[in-house]
Amino acid sequence: MTLEELLHEPPARLDALPISLLANLQTQAQSHLAQASQIVAILHGVFSRRYAAGLNTTGTHRRIDGDYEIRIEVPKNVAWDQAKLAAAIETIRGWGENPADYIDTKLSVSETSYKAWPPAIRDLFTPARTVKPGKKKFEVALAQKEAA
């Protein structure tokens, strides 16, 4: 079975394939994915050099090349200086205002720190902690056979 054929097979047929074939298909797919990612990066570089050189303003820009219109989106990536925000919050408090009316606050805890805390501190935070499983990853390899 090829990767192209895989696209057209029903799930029940795919579920019945031998692991050796699934492992081979996975290896091929990962190779194609890596190659496709590299190709996309190369093309992005070509488009950047050709149509967006020197373009630093955010928003949507358009370029015409023959019969084609190239739409370039330059996203706005905003970063806030945390120390300056903290100072601004204290200033707002000093004015008698509620900083929550002006700023959203998201508290987070490093999982590494949480695991290293003393039990009493950890127990205090545990009710606020929710663990959700992430996306499953599969790695398939031939099992090592033990020597007899």
BALUM-994152 format. One record per residue: y, z, x of N, C-alpha, C in turn; residue number from 1; residue in three letters. Coordinates in Angstrom, 1 decimal. Atoms other than C-alpha are relative to their C-alpha. Layout:
REM BALUM-994152
> npy | npz | npx | capy | capz | capx | cpy | cpz | cpx | seq | type
> Y | Z | X | Y | Z | X | Y | Z | X | NUM | Ala
...
This chain:
REM BALUM-994152
> npy | npz | npx | capy | capz | capx | cpy | cpz | cpx | seq | type
> -1.2 | 0.0 | 0.9 | 0.0 | 0.0 | 0.0 | 1.2 | 0.0 | 0.9 | 1 | Met
> -1.3 | 0.0 | -0.7 | 3.5 | -0.8 | 1.2 | 1.0 | 0.8 | -0.7 | 2 | Thr
> -1.1 | -0.8 | 0.6 | 6.8 | 1.0 | 0.6 | 0.5 | -0.8 | -1.2 | 3 | Leu
> -0.5 | 0.8 | 1.1 | 7.8 | -1.9 | -1.6 | -0.9 | 0.2 | -1.3 | 4 | Glu
> 1.0 | -0.2 | 1.1 | 4.6 | -1.5 | -3.7 | 0.2 | 1.4 | -0.6 | 5 | Glu
> -0.2 | -1.4 | 0.4 | 5.2 | 2.2 | -3.9 | 1.0 | 0.2 | -1.1 | 6 | Leu
> -1.1 | 0.0 | 1.0 | 8.4 | 1.6 | -5.9 | -0.4 | -0.3 | -1.4 | 7 | Leu
> 0.4 | 0.5 | 1.3 | 6.5 | 0.0 | -8.7 | -1.3 | 0.7 | -0.6 | 8 | His
> 1.2 | -0.6 | 0.4 | 3.5 | 2.3 | -9.0 | 0.3 | 1.2 | -0.9 | 9 | Glu
> -0.2 | -1.2 | 0.9 | 3.2 | 4.9 | -11.8 | -0.3 | 1.3 | 0.7 | 10 | Pro
> 0.2 | -1.3 | -0.6 | 3.3 | 8.6 | -10.8 | -1.5 | 0.4 | 0.1 | 11 | Pro
> 1.5 | -0.4 | 0.0 | -0.4 | 9.2 | -11.7 | -0.7 | -0.7 | 1.1 | 12 | Ala
> 0.6 | 0.8 | -1.0 | -1.5 | 6.4 | -9.4 | 0.4 | 0.6 | 1.4 | 13 | Arg
> -0.5 | -0.5 | -1.2 | 0.7 | 7.8 | -6.6 | -0.6 | 1.3 | 0.3 | 14 | Leu
> 0.5 | -1.3 | -0.2 | -0.6 | 11.3 | -7.1 | -1.5 | 0.0 | 0.5 | 15 | Asp
> 1.4 | 0.1 | -0.4 | -4.2 | 10.1 | -6.5 | -0.2 | -0.7 | 1.3 | 16 | Ala
> 0.2 | 0.6 | -1.3 | -3.5 | 8.4 | -3.2 | -0.5 | 1.0 | 1.0 | 17 | Leu
> 0.5 | -0.9 | -1.1 | -5.3 | 9.8 | -0.1 | 1.2 | 0.5 | 0.8 | 18 | Pro
> -1.1 | -0.6 | -0.8 | -3.2 | 12.1 | 2.1 | 0.3 | -0.9 | 1.2 | 19 | Ile
> -0.2 | 0.8 | -1.2 | -3.7 | 9.7 | 5.1 | 1.0 | -1.1 | -0.4 | 20 | Ser
> -0.9 | 1.1 | 0.4 | -1.9 | 6.9 | 3.1 | 1.4 | 0.6 | -0.3 | 21 | Leu
> -1.3 | -0.6 | 0.3 | 0.8 | 9.3 | 1.9 | 0.8 | 0.4 | 1.3 | 22 | Leu
> -0.6 | -0.3 | -1.2 | 1.4 | 10.5 | 5.4 | 0.6 | -1.2 | 0.7 | 23 | Ala
> -0.4 | 1.3 | -0.6 | 1.7 | 6.9 | 6.7 | 1.3 | -0.5 | -0.8 | 24 | Asn
> -1.1 | 0.4 | 0.7 | 4.1 | 6.0 | 3.9 | 1.2 | 0.9 | 0.2 | 25 | Leu
> -1.1 | -0.9 | -0.2 | 6.2 | 9.1 | 4.5 | 0.6 | -0.3 | 1.4 | 26 | Gln
> -0.5 | 0.3 | -1.3 | 6.5 | 8.2 | 8.2 | 0.8 | -1.3 | 0.0 | 27 | Thr
> -0.7 | 1.3 | 0.1 | 7.5 | 4.6 | 7.4 | 1.4 | 0.2 | -0.7 | 28 | Gln
> -1.3 | -0.2 | 0.8 | 10.1 | 5.8 | 4.8 | 1.0 | 0.8 | 0.8 | 29 | Ala
> -0.9 | -0.7 | -0.8 | 11.6 | 8.3 | 7.2 | 0.6 | -0.9 | 1.1 | 30 | Gln
> -0.5 | 0.9 | -1.0 | 11.9 | 5.6 | 9.9 | 1.0 | -1.0 | -0.7 | 31 | Ser
> -1.0 | 0.9 | 0.7 | 13.6 | 3.2 | 7.4 | 1.3 | 0.8 | -0.4 | 32 | His
> -1.2 | -0.8 | 0.3 | 15.9 | 6.0 | 6.3 | 0.9 | 0.2 | 1.2 | 33 | Leu
> -0.8 | -0.2 | -1.3 | 17.0 | 6.8 | 9.9 | 0.7 | -1.3 | 0.4 | 34 | Ala
> -0.6 | 1.3 | -0.3 | 17.5 | 3.1 | 10.5 | 1.1 | -0.4 | -0.9 | 35 | Gln
> -1.1 | 0.3 | 1.0 | 19.5 | 2.6 | 7.3 | 1.2 | 0.9 | 0.2 | 36 | Ala
> -1.2 | -0.8 | -0.2 | 21.7 | 5.6 | 8.1 | 0.8 | -0.5 | 1.2 | 37 | Ser
> -0.6 | 0.5 | -1.2 | 22.4 | 4.1 | 11.5 | 0.8 | -1.3 | -0.3 | 38 | Gln
> -0.6 | 1.3 | 0.5 | 23.2 | 0.7 | 9.9 | 1.3 | 0.3 | -0.8 | 39 | Ile
> -1.1 | -0.4 | 0.8 | 25.5 | 2.4 | 7.4 | 1.2 | 0.5 | 0.9 | 40 | Val
> -1.1 | -0.5 | -0.9 | 27.4 | 4.2 | 10.2 | 0.6 | -1.2 | 0.8 | 41 | Ala
> -0.6 | 1.2 | -0.8 | 27.8 | 0.9 | 12.2 | 0.9 | -0.8 | -0.9 | 42 | Ile
> -0.9 | 0.8 | 0.9 | 29.2 | -0.9 | 9.1 | 1.2 | 0.8 | -0.3 | 43 | Leu
> -1.2 | -0.8 | 0.2 | 31.5 | 2.0 | 8.4 | 1.0 | -0.1 | 1.1 | 44 | His
> -0.9 | 0.2 | -1.2 | 32.9 | 1.7 | 11.9 | 0.7 | -1.4 | -0.1 | 45 | Gly
> -0.6 | 1.4 | 0.2 | 33.4 | -2.1 | 11.3 | 1.1 | 0.0 | -1.0 | 46 | Val
> -1.0 | 0.0 | 1.1 | 35.2 | -1.5 | 8.0 | 1.3 | 0.8 | 0.5 | 47 | Phe
> -1.1 | -0.8 | -0.5 | 37.3 | 1.3 | 9.6 | 0.9 | -0.7 | 1.0 | 48 | Ser
> -0.8 | 0.7 | -0.9 | 38.4 | -0.8 | 12.5 | 0.7 | -1.2 | -0.6 | 49 | Arg
> -0.5 | 1.2 | 0.6 | 39.0 | -3.9 | 10.4 | 1.0 | 0.2 | -1.0 | 50 | Arg
> -0.9 | -0.2 | 1.2 | 40.7 | -2.5 | 7.3 | 0.8 | 1.3 | 0.0 | 51 | Tyr
> -0.7 | -1.3 | 0.1 | 41.8 | 1.0 | 8.0 | 0.6 | 0.6 | 1.3 | 52 | Ala
> -0.6 | -0.4 | -1.3 | 43.1 | 1.1 | 11.6 | 1.4 | 0.5 | -0.3 | 53 | Ala
> -1.3 | -0.6 | 0.2 | 46.1 | 3.4 | 11.6 | 0.3 | 0.6 | -1.4 | 54 | Gly
> -0.2 | -0.5 | 1.3 | 45.6 | 4.4 | 8.0 | -0.2 | 1.4 | -0.1 | 55 | Leu
> 0.2 | -1.4 | 0.0 | 46.2 | 8.1 | 7.7 | 0.5 | 0.7 | -1.3 | 56 | Asn
> -0.5 | -0.6 | 1.2 | 47.8 | 8.6 | 4.3 | -1.2 | 0.1 | -1.0 | 57 | Thr
> 1.0 | -0.2 | 1.0 | 45.6 | 10.0 | 1.6 | 0.2 | -0.8 | -1.2 | 58 | Thr
> -0.1 | 0.8 | 1.2 | 44.8 | 8.2 | -1.6 | -0.8 | -1.3 | 0.1 | 59 | Gly
> 0.7 | 1.2 | 0.0 | 43.5 | 4.8 | -2.5 | 0.8 | -1.2 | 0.5 | 60 | Thr
> -0.7 | 1.1 | -0.6 | 44.5 | 1.7 | -0.5 | -0.9 | -1.3 | -0.3 | 61 | His
> 0.7 | 1.2 | 0.3 | 43.6 | -1.9 | -1.1 | 0.4 | -1.1 | 1.1 | 62 | Arg
> -0.2 | 1.1 | -1.0 | 43.2 | -4.8 | 1.4 | -0.7 | -1.3 | -0.6 | 63 | Arg
> 0.6 | 1.3 | 0.4 | 42.5 | -8.5 | 0.6 | -0.5 | -0.7 | 1.2 | 64 | Ile
> 0.6 | 0.8 | -1.1 | 40.2 | -10.5 | 2.8 | -0.7 | -1.2 | -0.7 | 65 | Asp
> 0.5 | 1.2 | 0.7 | 39.6 | -14.0 | 1.4 | -0.2 | 0.3 | -1.4 | 66 | Gly
> 0.2 | -0.3 | 1.4 | 38.0 | -13.6 | -2.0 | -0.4 | 1.4 | -0.3 | 67 | Asp
> 0.4 | -1.3 | 0.2 | 37.2 | -10.0 | -1.5 | 1.2 | 1.0 | 0.1 | 68 | Tyr
> -0.9 | -1.1 | 0.0 | 39.2 | -6.9 | -2.3 | -0.7 | 1.3 | 0.6 | 69 | Glu
> 0.6 | -1.2 | -0.6 | 38.4 | -3.9 | -0.1 | 0.8 | 1.2 | -0.4 | 70 | Ile
> -0.6 | -1.2 | 0.4 | 39.2 | -0.5 | -1.6 | -0.3 | 1.1 | 0.9 | 71 | Arg
> 0.2 | -1.1 | -1.0 | 39.7 | 2.3 | 0.9 | 0.5 | 1.3 | -0.6 | 72 | Ile
> -0.4 | -1.3 | 0.5 | 39.7 | 5.9 | -0.3 | 0.1 | 0.9 | 1.2 | 73 | Glu
> -0.1 | -1.0 | -1.1 | 41.1 | 8.4 | 2.1 | 0.2 | 1.3 | -0.7 | 74 | Val
> -0.1 | -1.2 | 0.7 | 40.3 | 11.8 | 0.7 | 0.9 | 1.0 | 0.6 | 75 | Pro
> -0.9 | -1.1 | -0.5 | 42.6 | 14.8 | 1.0 | -0.9 | 1.2 | 0.3 | 76 | Lys
> 0.8 | -1.2 | -0.4 | 40.8 | 17.6 | 2.9 | 1.0 | 1.1 | 0.4 | 77 | Asn
> -1.0 | -1.0 | -0.2 | 42.9 | 20.7 | 2.6 | -0.7 | 1.2 | 0.6 | 78 | Val
> 0.5 | -1.2 | -0.6 | 42.3 | 23.7 | 4.8 | 1.2 | 1.1 | 0.0 | 79 | Ala
> -1.0 | -1.1 | 0.1 | 44.1 | 27.1 | 4.4 | -0.2 | 1.0 | 1.1 | 80 | Trp
> 0.0 | -1.0 | -1.0 | 44.9 | 29.5 | 7.2 | -0.3 | 1.3 | -0.7 | 81 | Asp
> 0.4 | -1.2 | 0.7 | 43.1 | 32.6 | 6.1 | 0.9 | 1.2 | 0.3 | 82 | Gln
> -0.9 | -1.2 | -0.4 | 45.4 | 35.1 | 8.0 | 1.3 | -0.2 | -0.7 | 83 | Ala
> -1.3 | 0.3 | 0.7 | 48.5 | 33.4 | 6.5 | -0.2 | 0.2 | -1.5 | 84 | Lys
> 0.3 | -0.2 | 1.4 | 46.9 | 33.5 | 3.0 | 0.0 | 1.5 | -0.2 | 85 | Leu
> 0.0 | -1.4 | 0.2 | 46.2 | 37.2 | 3.4 | 1.4 | 0.6 | 0.1 | 86 | Ala
> -1.4 | -0.5 | 0.0 | 49.8 | 37.8 | 4.4 | 0.8 | -0.3 | -1.2 | 87 | Ala
> -0.6 | 0.5 | 1.3 | 51.0 | 35.8 | 1.4 | -0.4 | 0.9 | -1.2 | 88 | Ala
> 0.5 | -0.9 | 1.1 | 48.8 | 37.9 | -0.9 | 0.7 | 1.4 | 0.1 | 89 | Ile
> -0.7 | -1.3 | -0.1 | 50.3 | 41.1 | 0.5 | 1.5 | -0.1 | -0.4 | 90 | Glu
> -1.4 | 0.2 | 0.4 | 53.8 | 39.7 | 0.0 | 0.1 | 0.0 | -1.5 | 91 | Thr
> 0.0 | 0.1 | 1.4 | 53.0 | 38.9 | -3.6 | -0.2 | 1.4 | -0.6 | 92 | Ile
> 0.2 | -1.4 | 0.4 | 51.6 | 42.4 | -4.1 | 1.3 | 0.8 | 0.1 | 93 | Arg
> -1.2 | -0.7 | -0.2 | 54.8 | 43.8 | -2.6 | 1.1 | -0.3 | -1.0 | 94 | Gly
> -1.0 | 0.4 | 1.0 | 56.8 | 41.9 | -5.2 | -0.4 | 0.6 | -1.4 | 95 | Trp
> 0.5 | -0.6 | 1.3 | 54.7 | 43.7 | -7.9 | -0.7 | -1.0 | -0.9 | 96 | Gly
> 0.7 | 1.1 | 0.7 | 52.9 | 40.5 | -8.9 | -1.5 | 0.2 | 0.3 | 97 | Glu
> 1.4 | 0.0 | -0.1 | 49.2 | 40.0 | -9.3 | -0.4 | -1.2 | 0.8 | 98 | Asn
> 0.4 | 1.2 | -0.8 | 47.8 | 37.7 | -6.5 | -1.0 | -0.9 | -0.7 | 99 | Pro
> 1.0 | 0.8 | 0.7 | 45.0 | 36.6 | -8.8 | 0.6 | -1.0 | -1.0 | 100 | Ala
> -0.7 | 1.0 | 0.8 | 47.6 | 34.8 | -10.9 | 0.3 | -1.3 | 0.8 | 101 | Asp
> -0.4 | 1.1 | -0.9 | 48.2 | 32.5 | -7.9 | -1.1 | -0.5 | 0.9 | 102 | Tyr
> 1.0 | 0.4 | -1.0 | 45.1 | 32.4 | -5.8 | -1.4 | 0.4 | -0.5 | 103 | Ile
> 1.4 | -0.3 | 0.4 | 41.3 | 32.2 | -6.4 | -0.6 | 0.6 | 1.2 | 104 | Asp
> 0.7 | -0.7 | -1.1 | 39.2 | 34.5 | -4.3 | -1.5 | -0.1 | -0.2 | 105 | Thr
> 1.4 | 0.1 | 0.1 | 35.6 | 33.9 | -3.6 | -0.5 | 0.9 | 1.2 | 106 | Lys
> 0.6 | -0.9 | -1.0 | 33.7 | 36.7 | -1.8 | -1.4 | -0.5 | 0.4 | 107 | Leu
> 1.3 | 0.4 | -0.4 | 30.7 | 35.9 | 0.2 | -0.5 | 0.9 | 1.1 | 108 | Ser
> 0.7 | -0.9 | -1.0 | 28.2 | 37.7 | 2.5 | -0.9 | -0.9 | 0.8 | 109 | Val
> 0.9 | 0.7 | -0.9 | 26.5 | 36.2 | 5.5 | -1.4 | 0.6 | -0.2 | 110 | Ser
> 1.4 | -0.5 | 0.1 | 22.7 | 36.4 | 5.0 | -0.5 | 0.7 | 1.2 | 111 | Glu
> 0.3 | -0.7 | -1.2 | 22.3 | 37.3 | 8.6 | 0.5 | 1.4 | 0.1 | 112 | Thr
> -0.6 | -1.4 | 0.0 | 24.7 | 40.2 | 8.3 | -0.7 | 0.9 | -1.0 | 113 | Ser
> 0.7 | -0.8 | 1.1 | 23.1 | 41.3 | 5.0 | -1.3 | 0.6 | 0.5 | 114 | Tyr
> 1.3 | -0.4 | -0.4 | 19.7 | 41.5 | 6.6 | 0.1 | 1.1 | 1.1 | 115 | Lys
> -0.2 | -0.9 | -1.1 | 21.1 | 43.5 | 9.6 | 0.6 | 1.3 | -0.5 | 116 | Ala
> -0.7 | -1.2 | 0.5 | 22.9 | 46.1 | 7.4 | -1.0 | 1.2 | -0.1 | 117 | Trp
> 0.9 | -1.2 | 0.3 | 21.6 | 49.7 | 7.1 | -0.4 | -0.1 | -1.5 | 118 | Pro
> 0.5 | 0.0 | 1.4 | 19.5 | 50.2 | 3.9 | 1.0 | 0.4 | -1.0 | 119 | Pro
> -0.9 | -0.5 | 1.0 | 22.2 | 52.2 | 2.1 | 1.0 | -1.0 | -0.4 | 120 | Ala
> -1.0 | 1.1 | 0.2 | 24.8 | 49.4 | 2.5 | -0.7 | -1.2 | -0.7 | 121 | Ile
> 0.8 | 1.1 | 0.6 | 22.2 | 46.7 | 1.7 | -0.3 | 0.3 | -1.5 | 122 | Arg
> 0.3 | -0.4 | 1.4 | 21.2 | 48.6 | -1.5 | 1.2 | -0.1 | -0.9 | 123 | Asp
> -1.2 | 0.1 | 0.8 | 24.8 | 48.7 | -2.6 | 0.3 | -1.4 | -0.4 | 124 | Leu
> -0.3 | 1.4 | 0.2 | 25.1 | 44.9 | -2.4 | -1.1 | -0.8 | -0.7 | 125 | Phe
> 1.2 | 0.7 | 0.6 | 21.6 | 43.9 | -3.6 | 0.2 | -0.4 | -1.4 | 126 | Thr
> -0.1 | 0.4 | 1.4 | 22.4 | 43.9 | -7.3 | 0.9 | -1.2 | -0.2 | 127 | Pro
> -0.9 | 1.2 | 0.1 | 25.1 | 41.2 | -6.6 | -0.6 | -1.2 | 0.6 | 128 | Ala
> 0.7 | 1.1 | -0.7 | 22.7 | 39.0 | -4.7 | -1.0 | -0.7 | -0.8 | 129 | Arg
> 1.0 | 0.8 | 0.7 | 20.8 | 36.1 | -6.2 | -0.5 | -1.0 | 1.0 | 130 | Thr
> 0.6 | 1.0 | -0.9 | 18.4 | 34.0 | -4.2 | -0.6 | -1.1 | -0.9 | 131 | Val
> 0.5 | 1.1 | 0.7 | 17.7 | 30.5 | -5.5 | -0.7 | -0.9 | 1.0 | 132 | Lys
> 0.7 | 0.9 | -1.0 | 15.1 | 28.2 | -3.8 | 0.8 | -1.3 | 0.2 | 133 | Pro
> -0.6 | 1.3 | -0.3 | 16.5 | 25.1 | -2.1 | -1.0 | -1.1 | -0.3 | 134 | Gly
> 0.8 | 1.2 | 0.2 | 15.1 | 21.6 | -2.1 | -1.2 | 0.1 | 1.0 | 135 | Lys
> 1.2 | -0.1 | -0.8 | 11.5 | 21.5 | -0.8 | 0.1 | -1.2 | 1.0 | 136 | Lys
> 0.1 | 0.9 | -1.1 | 10.9 | 19.7 | 2.5 | -1.5 | -0.1 | 0.3 | 137 | Lys
> 1.4 | 0.1 | -0.3 | 7.5 | 18.3 | 3.4 | -0.1 | -0.7 | 1.4 | 138 | Phe
> 0.3 | 0.6 | -1.3 | 6.2 | 17.6 | 6.9 | -1.5 | -0.2 | 0.0 | 139 | Glu
> 1.4 | 0.3 | 0.0 | 2.8 | 15.9 | 7.1 | -0.5 | -0.4 | 1.4 | 140 | Val
> 0.6 | 0.3 | -1.3 | 0.7 | 15.9 | 10.3 | -1.5 | 0.3 | -0.1 | 141 | Ala
> 1.4 | -0.3 | -0.1 | -2.9 | 15.8 | 11.2 | -0.3 | 1.4 | 0.4 | 142 | Leu
> 0.3 | -1.4 | -0.4 | -4.4 | 19.3 | 11.3 | -0.7 | 0.0 | 1.3 | 143 | Ala
> 0.7 | -0.3 | -1.2 | -5.6 | 20.6 | 14.6 | -1.4 | 0.4 | -0.3 | 144 | Gln
> 1.4 | -0.4 | 0.3 | -9.4 | 20.8 | 14.6 | -0.3 | 1.0 | 1.1 | 145 | Lys
> 0.4 | -1.0 | -0.9 | -10.8 | 23.9 | 16.2 | -1.2 | -0.4 | 0.8 | 146 | Glu
> 1.2 | 0.3 | -0.9 | -13.2 | 23.5 | 19.1 | -1.2 | 0.8 | -0.5 | 147 | Ala
> 1.2 | -0.7 | 0.5 | -16.7 | 24.4 | 18.1 | -0.7 | 0.8 | 1.1 | 148 | Ala
